[in-house]
Amino acid sequence: MKKDDKELEQISTTDKVKAMKALREAGLKVELSGSGVPTVVCASASDIDKEIKHTRKILKELRYFGSFGVRGPRKSDQSQTAEQNSEIAEVSEEAVPA
């Protein structure tokens, strides 16, 4: 087994969660993909190159050498945001006393 393979196997879930938290603290929108890889969600597809460089810098400072992802927005992201906004409005209306 190569040294690189061994290092990648030793990356734990805790490291991924720390990486995700550090990226969120940097002001980025982050999610864990289905395979458990921290993924940065860009506002537009044209920002991907810039976000990759920014994400690499943050993770290098954290000494996280595992996989990460950067993706553009999906149509489903926008519909989820609209649904979440309507739910927040409903909850806030219920919370306000009449």
C-alpha positions in Angstrom: 0.0 0.0 0.0 1.4 3.4 -0.9 1.8 6.1 1.6 -0.8 8.3 -0.1 -3.4 5.6 -0.1 -2.9 5.0 3.6 -3.2 8.7 4.4 -6.5 9.0 2.5 -7.9 6.0 4.3 -7.1 7.6 7.6 -9.2 10.7 7.0 -12.0 10.4 9.5 -15.5 11.7 9.5 -14.4 14.1 12.3 -11.9 15.6 9.9 -14.5 16.1 7.2 -16.9 17.7 9.7 -14.1 20.1 10.9 -13.4 20.9 7.3 -17.1 21.6 6.7 -17.3 23.8 9.8 -14.2 25.8 8.7 -15.6 26.4 5.3 -18.9 27.6 6.8 -17.1 29.9 9.1 -15.3 31.4 6.0 -18.8 32.3 4.7 -19.3 29.6 2.2 -22.4 27.5 1.7 -21.3 23.9 2.3 -23.0 20.5 2.3 -21.9 16.9 2.7 -22.4 15.0 -0.5 -23.9 11.5 -0.6 -20.4 10.0 -0.3 -19.6 12.2 2.7 -17.4 14.7 0.9 -17.6 18.4 1.9 -19.0 20.2 -1.1 -19.0 24.0 -1.5 -22.1 25.3 -3.4 -21.3 28.4 -5.5 -23.8 31.2 -6.3 -23.2 30.8 -10.0 -21.3 28.3 -12.2 -18.9 31.1 -13.3 -17.6 31.3 -9.7 -16.4 27.7 -9.5 -12.7 28.4 -10.4 -12.5 31.2 -7.9 -14.1 29.0 -5.2 -11.8 26.1 -5.8 -8.8 28.2 -5.1 -10.4 29.8 -2.1 -11.5 26.4 -0.7 -8.0 24.8 -1.3 -6.4 27.6 0.6 -8.8 27.2 3.6 -8.4 23.4 3.7 -4.6 23.6 3.3 -4.4 25.9 6.4 -6.6 23.3 8.3 -4.2 20.5 7.1 -7.1 18.7 5.5 -5.9 16.7 2.5 -9.0 14.7 1.8 -11.5 15.1 -1.1 -13.7 18.1 -1.4 -16.1 19.3 -4.0 -17.3 22.6 -5.5 -20.4 22.8 -7.6 -22.7 25.3 -9.1 -26.4 25.8 -8.1 -29.0 23.3 -9.1 -32.6 24.0 -10.0 -33.7 22.0 -7.0 -31.5 24.2 -4.7 -33.6 27.2 -5.8 -36.9 25.4 -5.3 -35.8 24.2 -1.8 -34.8 27.8 -0.9 -38.3 29.0 -1.9 -39.9 26.3 0.1 -37.7 27.1 3.1 -38.5 30.8 2.8 -42.2 30.1 2.9 -41.8 27.8 5.9 -39.8 30.4 7.7 -42.5 33.0 7.0 -45.2 30.7 8.3 -43.3 30.0 11.5 -42.5 33.6 12.1 -46.2 34.5 11.6 -47.2 31.9 14.1 -44.5 33.2 16.6 -45.8 36.8 16.5 -48.6 37.3 19.0 -51.8 38.8 17.7 
